[in-house]
Amino acid sequence: MPAQDSPENEWTNLKSDAEHALHALLSQISRQAEPQQLFEAYTYAKRVTSDAFKARMLMHLPDENVKFRELYAQVQAELDRRYGQFFPEGFLKAPYGDQLHERLFSLLEENLAQPIEAAKLRIVTADGVHTERRTRELRELGMDVDWYEEDGIDFYVLRSFSLNFEVLPSLVRTIVRRKKKSKSEQEQLLREAGIPKK
């Protein structure tokens, strides 16, 4: 039986709300409602359907992505191998290893070497603002994620499971800047590791 807050239960609970909200919006459109009523119906329908389709998408995705974990572990191992001796133990924890990045990777992986619209990626996060940034962060890890635009539509593609370790100096800069607020400390740590501050 699905857990109380499982995507299956979320979908079951939200799909009737989404259906109701969409019917209400269509009703407002067909009767040419006043702008305020129309906008309220639209924003409600947008929010409810976004939540419902996020739950439905999560039902489709694995709870854990083995390939993502494998690639992330390789990035961490290479970070430690190249730069571990310059930093305290545990300092160089690779970023972007959370569940959100893993879910985005899962969507890209199931369409390996095929473009996927950014709009589909946004379903996973129910966030139209930061989703594409989170997807680009996979590339910052060295994953073979590419972006292009066609006819005004953004597309992302996971081209392969190859890793580009040339991005590691930039990744170290990101880690240092997150953990050390002082510019002078940042510069000293990067200099000791032989990484230009850029």
Salt bridges, closest charged atoms under 4 A:
GLU19 OE2 - HIS23 NE2 3.92
GLU70 OE2 - LYS67 NZ 3.06
GLU78 OE2 - ARG81 NH2 2.70
GLU78 OE2 - ARG82 NE 2.78
ASP98 OD1 - HIS101 ND1 2.58
GLU102 OE1 - ARG69 NH2 2.83
GLU110 OE1 - HIS60 NE2 2.73
GLU132 OE2 - ARG122 NH2 2.55
GLU137 OE1 - HIS101 NE2 2.60
GLU137 OE2 - ARG133 NE 3.71
GLU137 OE2 - ARG134 NH2 2.75
GLU140 OE2 - ARG133 NH1 2.72
ASP146 OD2 - ARG159 NH2 3.15
GLU185 OE2 - LYS180 NZ 3.77
GLU187 OE2 - LYS197 NZ 3.63
